[in-house]
Amino acid sequence: MKALLPHEEYRRDSYKLLSECYYLPDEKLIKILNGLDKSRGELYLEIGKTIPGISDVESLRIDYSKLFVGPYGLLAPPYGSMYLEDTRMVMGNSTMDVRNKYEEEGLDISLKEAPDHIAIELEFIYFLIFKEIEAIRNSDSGNTVRYLEKQQVFLETHLGIWVSEFADNVEANAQTEFYKNLARLTKSFVKEDLESLSNNMVFTSPRNLPNSDALKNNWPKLE
């Protein structure tokens, strides 16, 4: 069972990586991407195929803005409510449900962006997996199962529902190969992860992890 823990760590780190990629790009992101260990798994290997250079940051920022920011219209709205609400509005009932889930976990909800922004929802799954692994390493089977269930429910009721349409919009409208590739990878990774969660909720033996309090105090980083 202990041998399965690396899989959970891979899931955790993959969600964190995807989240980082949906923030406004800068040189720090390029350095993170260049430092990826492509041997860790398919997601790392595939992202590594379209890593932009430092000189490409400006073109990435332009593409990012057109896709996710505006000002005249969003080619790929990064907010869940734009896909889940009949009115296609930001800050709908689904957004409030997401906000409540963050609050239930003791997370700071004074965000600069809407709570259902793609980067924040990806980071929330990362947080839930972090808590799951923490429970595993503390031999806390009850919380291990609880956090696995939280991941599954959040994907089934939020991110897992709208990520495909969102990713299709990104792929259809992005001008850079990086965002086209990122969209395809996000869609496939989240869908496959939800299927795996639905079929196999597996947990293993404990090991040490940093305390999660620091993690709660440093999420998310949207500017």
C-alpha positions in Angstrom: 0.0 0.0 0.0 2.8 2.4 0.8 4.0 2.0 -2.8 0.9 3.8 -4.0 1.7 7.0 -2.2 3.9 8.4 -5.0 0.7 8.3 -7.2 -1.1 10.6 -4.8 1.9 12.9 -4.7 1.9 12.9 -8.5 -1.7 13.9 -8.5 -1.1 16.6 -6.0 1.8 18.1 -7.8 0.1 17.8 -11.2 -2.9 19.9 -10.0 -0.5 22.5 -8.6 1.4 22.6 -11.9 -1.8 23.1 -13.9 -2.9 25.8 -11.5 0.4 27.7 -11.9 0.0 27.7 -15.6 -3.4 29.5 -15.4 -1.9 32.6 -13.6 -0.7 35.6 -15.6 2.6 34.2 -17.1 5.9 35.7 -16.1 9.6 34.6 -16.0 9.0 32.7 -12.9 6.5 30.4 -14.7 9.1 29.8 -17.4 11.7 28.8 -14.8 9.2 26.4 -13.2 8.5 24.8 -16.5 12.1 24.5 -17.4 12.8 22.8 -14.1 10.2 20.1 -14.6 11.2 16.5 -14.1 9.7 15.0 -17.3 10.3 11.5 -16.1 7.6 11.9 -13.4 4.7 11.2 -15.8 2.9 12.0 -19.0 1.6 15.4 -17.9 5.1 16.7 -17.2 6.4 15.2 -20.4 3.7 16.7 -22.6 3.9 20.1 -21.0 7.6 20.0 -21.6 7.0 19.8 -25.4 5.8 23.4 -25.6 7.7 25.3 -23.0 8.1 28.9 -24.1 11.4 30.8 -23.7 11.9 33.9 -21.5 11.7 36.0 -24.7 8.2 34.6 -25.3 6.7 36.0 -22.0 5.1 39.0 -23.7 3.4 37.0 -26.4 2.1 34.6 -23.7 0.7 37.6 -21.7 -1.1 38.9 -24.7 -2.6 35.5 -25.5 -3.5 35.1 -21.8 -5.2 38.5 -21.7 -7.2 37.8 -24.9 -8.3 34.4 -23.6 -9.1 35.0 -20.0 -9.1 38.8 -19.2 -10.6 40.9 -22.0 -11.3 43.8 -21.8 -13.9 43.6 -24.6 -14.8 39.9 -24.3 -13.4 36.7 -23.1 -12.5 34.1 -25.7 -12.3 31.4 -23.0 -13.9 32.6 -19.8 -11.9 31.0 -16.9 -14.9 31.0 -14.5 -17.0 28.0 -13.7 -20.2 30.0 -13.4 -19.9 31.0 -17.1 -20.5 27.3 -18.0 -22.7 26.1 -15.1 -25.2 28.9 -14.9 -28.1 29.2 -17.4 -27.5 32.9 -17.6 -23.8 32.5 -18.3 -23.0 35.0 -15.6 -20.1 35.5 -13.3 -20.6 35.1 -9.5 -23.7 33.0 -9.8 -25.1 30.4 -7.3 -22.4 27.9 -8.4 -19.7 30.4 -7.5 -21.2 30.8 -4.0 -21.2 27.0 -3.5 -17.5 27.0 -4.5 -16.8 29.8 -2.0 -18.6 27.9 0.7 -16.5 24.8 0.1 -13.3 26.9 0.5 -14.7 28.4 3.7 -15.5 24.9 5.1 -11.8 24.0 4.7 -10.7 27.2 6.6 -9.3 28.8 3.5 -9.0 32.6 3.1 -11.9 33.6 0.8 -10.9 37.3 0.4 -9.8 36.6 -3.2 -8.9 39.1 -5.9 -10.6 36.8 -8.4 -13.9 35.0 -8.4 -13.6 31.8 -6.4 -14.4 29.6 -9.4 -11.5 30.8 -11.5 -9.8 27.8 -13.2 -6.5 28.4 -11.4 -8.2 28.6 -8.0 -10.3 25.5 -8.5 -7.3 23.5 -9.6 -5.4 24.7 -6.6 -8.3 23.7 -4.3 -8.1 20.1 -5.6 -4.3 20.3 -4.9 -5.1 21.4 -1.3 -7.6 18.5 -0.8 -5.0 16.0 -2.1 -2.4 17.6 0.2 -4.8 17.0 3.2 -5.5 13.5 2.0 -1.8 12.7 2.0 -1.3 14.3 5.4 -4.0 12.1 6.7 -2.4 9.0 5.2 0.9 9.8 6.8 -0.8 10.3 10.1 -2.5 6.9 9.8 -5.9 8.7 9.8 -8.0 6.5 7.6 -11.2 8.4 8.4 -9.8 11.7 7.1 -8.1 10.0 4.2 -11.4 8.7 2.9 -13.1 12.0 3.7 -10.7 14.0 1.6 -10.8 11.6 -1.2 -14.6 12.0 -1.2 -14.3 15.8 -1.1 -12.1 15.6 -4.2 -14.6 13.4 -6.0 -17.6 15.6 -5.1 -15.9 18.8 -6.1 -14.9 17.4 -9.5 -18.4 15.9 -10.0 -20.2 19.1 -9.1 -17.8 21.8 -10.3 -14.5 21.6 -12.2 -15.1 18.2 -13.8 -18.4 19.5 -15.4 -17.1 22.6 -17.1 -13.4 21.9 -17.7 -14.1 20.3 -21.1 -16.0 23.2 -22.6 -13.5 25.6 -21.1 -10.5 23.7 -22.6 -12.2 23.5 -26.0 -12.6 27.3 -26.0 -8.9 27.8 -25.1 -7.7 25.4 -27.7 -9.9 26.9 -30.4 -8.9 30.5 -29.7 -5.3 30.4 -28.3 -2.6 31.9 -30.5 0.2 30.1 -28.8 1.0 26.4 -28.8 1.6 26.6 -25.1 -2.0 27.4 -24.3 -3.4 25.1 -26.9 -1.4 22.2 -25.4 -2.2 23.2 -21.9 -5.9 23.2 -22.6 -5.7 19.6 -24.1 -3.7 18.4 -21.1 -6.0 20.0 -18.5 -9.1 18.5 -20.1 -7.6 15.0 -20.3 -6.0 15.0 -16.9 -9.0 16.2 -15.0 -11.4 13.8 -16.8 -9.1 10.8 -16.3 -8.5 11.7 -12.6 -12.3 12.0 -11.9 -12.8 8.6 -13.6 -10.0 7.1 -11.5 -11.5 8.6 -8.3 -14.9 7.2 -9.1 -13.5 3.7 -9.6 -10.7 3.5 -7.1 -10.4 5.4 -3.8 -7.0 4.0 -2.7 -5.0 5.1 0.4 -1.7 3.9 1.9 0.5 4.0 4.9 1.7 7.3 6.6 4.9 9.3 6.1 5.8 12.8 7.1 4.4 15.9 5.4 4.7 19.6 6.2 1.8 20.9 8.3 -1.1 22.2 6.2 -1.6 25.4 8.2 1.1 27.1 6.2 -0.5 26.0 3.0 -3.9 27.5 4.0 -2.2 30.8 4.6 -0.5 31.0 1.2 -3.3 30.2 -1.3 -4.0 31.2 -3.9 -1.7 33.7 -5.6 -3.9 35.3 -8.2 -3.0 38.9 -8.9 
